[in-house]
Amino acid sequence: MQENKYLVVDANVSLTAYEEYTTSDSDADRKAVAVEPAFTLEMVFDITLWEDGWKRNVLLVSLSALLFVLRTVAYLLRQEQQHRNAQEIANCGGGPSAFRPRERV
């Protein structure tokens, strides 16, 4: 990303559950953990978790909201780049003063 901005996606999963999943030889031992309901429940009961993250420029989102958030970030970055391009074009052309009507002689 531009200007030393970072977007970090961290999917928290129990290390023990992940290790059991990856080292298991049978599909029966591989079980999915319902992370989304647990996340939602925690956000309902502990609003300070979200607030603390926000104060640190960390946005906690559920899996179902992640794609929406990523698309929003991409859109905002495109808008920012378009604004910079427009500023650069305006600066090359003399800026707004270059479009002033000429005085009649």
N, C-alpha and C positions, 0 to 999 in steps of 0.2 A: 504494500500500500504506500501511498505518497506521504511525504513529510514526516517520516518516522512514526506513522500511525500503525497500530497493530490491531488485528481482530483475531482473538484467540478463541477457539472452540474447544471446550473441555467437557468430554462426556464422562461423568463420574460413574464408575461401576465398582462394586466391591471387588477388591483384588483377589480375595478368596474365591468368590463366585467366578471371576474371570479365569483364574487358574484352573478351577475345576472344569470349566467349560472347555478350555483349550487343551487340557490333558486327558480328557475323557475319550475312551475308545468307542463308547456306545451312544447312540442317539437318545436312549432312555435317560442317561445320566446328564445329558445336556438339557438344561431347563432354562427357559427365559424368565428373567426377573421383571416383574411389572414395575418399571421405574416411573413411568408417567403418573400413575395414581399416587405413588409414594411422594413424588415431587409436589403434586397438587395439594395433597394433604398437609405436607410440611409448610407450604406457603400459606395455607389457611390458618394454621395454628401458630405460626411464627412470622409475623409480618416484618419483624426487625431483620430477619435474614435478607429479605429483598432490599430493605432500606440501607442496611450496612453495605451490601454489594453496590448499590447505586452511588453511595457516597465515595466509593473507591473506583468509580467508572467501570463497574462490573455489572453486566445485565444478566440476571438469572432468567432463563426461559425454558419452557418445557420442550420436549422433542417435537411436539406438533406445531409449536410456534417458531421453531428454529429457522425453517425455510423462509417464512414470512420476514423474519428479522434480517436474514442474510440478503434477501432481495431488496429490502428497504435500505440497508447499508449500501448496497451496490448502486441503487438509484441516487442516493444522496451524494455518493462519490462522483457519479457521472454529472450531476447538476453542478457540483463544485468545480469540476474540470471544465465544463462548458462556460461557467462564469469566468474562470481564469482566461480561457481562450478569447472570450468576448472582450475582456479587459485588455489583453495583449493586442487584439485587432484595433481597438479604440486608441491605444497608445501609439501604435504604428501610424495610424491615420491622423494623428494630431488631436485625438480626443474629441469631446463634444464641441469644442471651440471651432474645429475645422468645418462644422456644419452650419455655422452662423451665416445668415444672409449677408451678402456684400453690400457695402454702403454705395448708394448711387452718387455719381459724380455730377 
